[in-house]
Amino acid sequence: MDMMSMVSGMLAAQAGNVQMQVAATIMKSDANAEKSAVLTLLGAGLQSASSLANVGAGIGGNLDVTA
């Protein structure tokens, strides 16, 4: 194996490693964004549930979520 082939192989391996690090960073960022969205939705659900505590009986009982 000549020197240029070895250098080329090492550079390709380093480029692959950088790509894997970038992909891992993006996936972690995406997971954090998803976590934040879920926590926001759960918080909004808790707030709306407590705000319905003062309404009359039967209000909010039948909710059509198919649309």
N, C-alpha and C positions, 0 to 999 in steps of 0.2 A: 504494500500500500504506500503510495507516495505521500509526500508531505501535504500537498494541496487537498487531497482527499480527506486526510485526517482533520485538517483545519476546517474544511467545509462541513464535515460531520459534527465537529464540536460546535460550530456556529449554529447549525440546524438544531442541535440538542438544546442550546441556550435559548434560541428563539421559541422552541416548544415550551420550555420552562416558563418563559415570560408570558406566553399565551395562557398557560394554565394558571399563573398567578393573577392575571387580569380577569380571567373567567371566574375564579374563586372570589375575587373582590366584588365583582358585579353580582354574583349570586348572593353573597352575604348582604350587600346593600339592598338587593331586592327582597330578601327575607326580612330585613329590618323594616322595610317599607310596608310589607304585608302585615307584620306584627303591629305596626303603628295603626294601620287601617282597621285591623280587627279590634284593637283596644279602643279606638275611637268609636266604632260601631257599638261595641258592648257598653261603653260609657253613655252613648246617646240612648241606647235601649233602657238603661237604668234610670236615666233622667226622665224619659218620657213615661216610664212606668210610675214613677213617683208623682209626676204631674197629673196622672189620671186618678190619683187617690181621692181627689175632691169632687169628681163628677158623679152624676147620678147613676143608679143601677142600669145596666144594659148598654151604656155608652162605651164604644170601642170593643164590644164583644164579637161582632161579626165583621171581619176584615177580609176583603177580597184582594189577594195578593197575586192573582193570575195575570193581571195586566202589566 
